[in-house]
Amino acid sequence: MMLRMLLLIAAVFVIASLFKRRVPQGADRALQRKRAWATAMRQTAYTVAAFLFVAITLFAAWHSVRFEDRTAAYLALVTGPLALLMGWLALRATRT
């Protein structure tokens, strides 16, 4: 019964999509939506990368202090600026 209802709802949406109104500004709106989607995805990717680099930096700094590990200290020194760079790029992504 549930499957029939879902199929019926899907059929209604498919039929309704066939009868959409055509507006003259439709192409412009589609282009704006495409650009907005690309900008949002770019900003999300930069933000996730910034958080990951911050997490790596914090863990490497903790590990270098706790276990006196120079390699972890070097890793923290490298990933810290990368985290800042990714954060800056995430802020700048909407200004393109």
For each residue, the residues with C-beta under 8 A, 3 or more apart:
1: 4 5
2: 5 6
3: 6 7
4: 1 7 8
5: 1 2 8 9
6: 2 3 9 10
7: 3 4 10 11
8: 4 5 11 12
9: 5 6 12 13
10: 6 7 13 14
11: 7 8 14 15
12: 8 9 15 16
13: 9 10 16 17
14: 10 11 17 18
15: 11 12 18 19
16: 12 13 19 20
17: 13 14 20
18: 14 15
19: 15 16
20: 16 17
21:
22: 26
23: 26 29
24:
25: 28 29
26: 22 23 29 30
27: 30 31
28: 25 31 32
29: 23 25 26 32 33
30: 26 27 33 34
31: 27 28 34 35
32: 28 29 35 36
33: 29 30 36 37
34: 30 31 37 38
35: 31 32 38 39
36: 32 33 39 40
37: 33 34 40 41
38: 34 35 41 42
39: 35 36 42 43 93 94 96
40: 36 37 43 44
41: 37 38 44 45
42: 38 39 45 46 93
43: 39 40 46 47 90 93 94
44: 40 41 47 48
45: 41 42 48 49
46: 42 43 49 50 86 87 89 90 93
47: 43 44 50 51 86 87 90
48: 44 45 51 52
49: 45 46 52 53 86
50: 46 47 53 54 83 86 87 90
51: 47 48 54 55
52: 48 49 55 56
53: 49 50 56 57 79 80 82 83 86
54: 50 51 57 58 83
55: 51 52 58 59
56: 52 53 59 60 75 79 83
57: 53 54 60 61 76 79 80 83
58: 54 55 61 62
59: 55 56 62 63
60: 56 57 63 64 72 73 75 76 79
61: 57 58 64 65 72 73 76
62: 58 59 65 66
63: 59 60 66 67 69 72
64: 60 61 67 68 69 70 71 72 73 75 76
65: 61 62 68
66: 62 63
67: 63 64 72
68: 64 65
69: 63 64 72 73
70: 64 73 74
71: 64 74 75
72: 60 61 63 64 67 69 75 76
73: 60 61 64 69 70 76 77
74: 70 71 77 78
75: 56 60 64 71 72 78 79
76: 57 60 61 64 72 73 79 80
77: 73 74 80 81
78: 74 75 81 82
79: 53 56 57 60 75 76 82 83
80: 53 57 76 77 83 84
81: 77 78 84 85
82: 53 78 79 85 86
83: 50 53 54 56 57 79 80 86 87
84: 80 81 87 88
85: 81 82 88 89
86: 46 47 49 50 53 82 83 89 90
87: 46 47 50 83 84 90 91
88: 84 85 91 92
89: 46 85 86 92 93
90: 43 46 47 50 86 87 93
91: 87 88 94
92: 88 89 95 96
93: 39 42 43 46 89 90 96
94: 39 43 91
95: 92
96: 39 92 93
